[in-house]
Amino acid sequence: MWTCNVLNCGGGKCVHQLTDERCPYCNNRMVRVATTGFMFCSNHEAICDYELDINRGETHG
């Protein structure tokens, strides 16, 4: 089972969800923040910092 490892994430109920969607740069799975829809690559940020803000239609990476 995947966990985000963020201390006290969501007040004890994790808001991060590992998705089956793949990062277009490194092919790792994407993580979705359930409360905002914001998505980011599950790879370490020093290797891949791809992000997708669905609400704004912006990608970064």
N, C-alpha and C positions, 0 to 999 in steps of 0.2 A: 504494500500500500504506500502511495506517495504522500509525503507531507512537505509543507513549505519550509518548516523549521524556523519560522518567524516567531519570536517570543510573544506569547499571548495574542496571536493573530486572531482578529475578530472577537476578542473577549472570550476566547476559548472555543469558538466555532470558526474554524478556518474559512477564510473568504477566497482562498486561491484554489483553482481547479485545474488539474492537468488535463489538457485536451488532446484529441487525436490529430489536430491540425499541426502542420509542420512549418518550421521557420524556413522562409525562402532562401536564406543565406547559408545556414549550417545543417538544416534538416532535423534539428532537435525538435521535440514536442513543445508546443506553446502552452503558456499558463494564462488562464483568464481570471481576472478579479471579479468575482460574482456580483459585487455591489455596484461596479461601475462599467463593466464590459471591457475595460482596458486589458490588452493582452501583451505579453512579452515572452521572449525566448527563454526556455528553461536552462539553456547553456549558461555557464558562468559569464558574467558581464564583461570580464576581461577578454573573453574569447568572442562573444557575440552579444551586442547590445540592441538587437532588433526589438522594436516596440510597435504596437499598433493601437491607436486610439480610435475605436469604432465610432464614438460619438462625434469626433471631430473629423474623421476621415483622413487622419494623418498617420504616416509611418515614419519611423526614425531608425537609423541603424547604419 
